Structures are given as structure tokens and as C-alpha cells.
Amino acid sequence: MAFLVREAFPSITTGVEVTSGVLDENDSLVIVSEMNEGGPIFGDGIEDDSLQFGWGQRAEVKIARECLRLVAA
């Protein structure tokens, strides 16, 4: 699974260390928000499906055990 930080805004205190990468089946990516006023977190660039991601909140992303199957009607 590949990931990309779309808008990595470094601050004076936090900086930016990782902006892209590839995870294999044993890896996970842990993200901790340091945004004072919150901010969105979303996948696949679909901002309508975003969640608020405020200071101190943590998200862990990893490859699912089961594959998603999209069925078009």
C-alpha cells in the first residue's frame, strides 16, 4: 500500500519527516495530529468522507486482512 501526504505543512516546532512511502503486509503507519484547530483526515482524496483530526488524536493505517470488493450496480 502506498501513501502520500498531500499538503505537508511544516511548522517551526514540528517539521515534516515523512511525506510518502510504501507499506507491506507487516507494516503500519501511525499518525498523531499536532494541529491546534483540528483538520481533516481522509483516504483516496475524497474530502466528503473526511473525519476531524484534532490535536493528540492518533490514527493507525495498515493493510487489511481481507480485500475490498467493489460491486457496481
CYANA upper distance limits for C-alpha pairs under 8 A (distance plus 0.5 A):
  1 MET  CA     22 VAL  CA      6.04
  1 MET  CA     23 LEU  CA      5.63
  1 MET  CA     24 ASP  CA      7.01
  1 MET  CA     63 ILE  CA      7.38
  2 ALA  CA     20 SER  CA      7.98
  2 ALA  CA     21 GLY  CA      6.26
  2 ALA  CA     22 VAL  CA      4.79
  2 ALA  CA     23 LEU  CA      6.75
  3 PHE  CA     20 SER  CA      5.89
  3 PHE  CA     21 GLY  CA      6.02
  3 PHE  CA     22 VAL  CA      6.77
  3 PHE  CA     23 LEU  CA      8.47
  4 LEU  CA     19 THR  CA      6.28
  4 LEU  CA     20 SER  CA      4.80
  4 LEU  CA     21 GLY  CA      7.29
  5 VAL  CA     19 THR  CA      5.42
  5 VAL  CA     20 SER  CA      6.63
  6 ARG  CA     19 THR  CA      8.45
  8 ALA  CA     16 VAL  CA      7.30
  8 ALA  CA     19 THR  CA      7.35
  9 PHE  CA     15 GLY  CA      8.32
  9 PHE  CA     16 VAL  CA      7.80
 10 PRO  CA     14 THR  CA      6.90
 10 PRO  CA     15 GLY  CA      4.79
 10 PRO  CA     16 VAL  CA      5.71
 11 SER  CA     15 GLY  CA      5.76
 11 SER  CA     16 VAL  CA      8.49
 14 THR  CA     34 GLU  CA      8.48
 23 LEU  CA     27 ASP  CA      5.89
 23 LEU  CA     28 SER  CA      7.20
 23 LEU  CA     29 LEU  CA      8.25
 23 LEU  CA     62 LYS  CA      7.96
 23 LEU  CA     63 ILE  CA      8.28
 24 ASP  CA     63 ILE  CA      7.99
 25 GLU  CA     62 LYS  CA      8.03
 25 GLU  CA     63 ILE  CA      6.34
 27 ASP  CA     62 LYS  CA      6.98
 27 ASP  CA     63 ILE  CA      8.38
 28 SER  CA     60 GLU  CA      7.08
 28 SER  CA     61 VAL  CA      6.06
 28 SER  CA     62 LYS  CA      5.05
 28 SER  CA     63 ILE  CA      8.08
 29 LEU  CA     60 GLU  CA      6.09
 29 LEU  CA     61 VAL  CA      5.59
 29 LEU  CA     62 LYS  CA      6.95
 30 VAL  CA     58 ARG  CA      7.50
 30 VAL  CA     59 ALA  CA      6.25
 30 VAL  CA     60 GLU  CA      4.92
 30 VAL  CA     61 VAL  CA      6.94
 31 ILE  CA     58 ARG  CA      6.12
 31 ILE  CA     59 ALA  CA      5.62
 31 ILE  CA     60 GLU  CA      6.78
 32 VAL  CA     55 TRP  CA      8.32
 32 VAL  CA     56 GLY  CA      6.52
 32 VAL  CA     57 GLN  CA      6.20
 32 VAL  CA     58 ARG  CA      4.94
 32 VAL  CA     59 ALA  CA      6.99
 33 SER  CA     38 GLY  CA      8.37
 33 SER  CA     53 PHE  CA      6.89
 33 SER  CA     54 GLY  CA      6.46
 33 SER  CA     55 TRP  CA      5.51
 33 SER  CA     56 GLY  CA      5.78
 33 SER  CA     57 GLN  CA      5.97
 33 SER  CA     58 ARG  CA      6.99
 34 GLU  CA     54 GLY  CA      7.75
 34 GLU  CA     55 TRP  CA      5.36
 34 GLU  CA     56 GLY  CA      6.73
 35 MET  CA     39 GLY  CA      7.18
 35 MET  CA     53 PHE  CA      8.41
 35 MET  CA     54 GLY  CA      6.44
 35 MET  CA     55 TRP  CA      5.68
 36 ASN  CA     54 GLY  CA      7.17
 36 ASN  CA     55 TRP  CA      6.05
 37 GLU  CA     54 GLY  CA      6.94
 37 GLU  CA     55 TRP  CA      7.93
 38 GLY  CA     52 GLN  CA      6.73
 38 GLY  CA     53 PHE  CA      5.75
 38 GLY  CA     54 GLY  CA      4.15
 38 GLY  CA     55 TRP  CA      6.71
 39 GLY  CA     52 GLN  CA      6.09
 39 GLY  CA     53 PHE  CA      5.66
 39 GLY  CA     54 GLY  CA      6.63
 40 PRO  CA     47 GLU  CA      8.32
 40 PRO  CA     50 SER  CA      6.11
 40 PRO  CA     51 LEU  CA      5.98
 40 PRO  CA     52 GLN  CA      5.39
 40 PRO  CA     53 PHE  CA      6.02
 41 ILE  CA     50 SER  CA      5.95
 41 ILE  CA     51 LEU  CA      5.95
 41 ILE  CA     52 GLN  CA      6.99
 41 ILE  CA     53 PHE  CA      6.47
 42 PHE  CA     46 ILE  CA      7.11
 42 PHE  CA     47 GLU  CA      6.79
 42 PHE  CA     49 ASP  CA      6.95
 42 PHE  CA     50 SER  CA      5.11
 42 PHE  CA     51 LEU  CA      7.07
 43 GLY  CA     50 SER  CA      8.28
 46 ILE  CA     50 SER  CA      7.63
 53 PHE  CA     57 GLN  CA      6.69
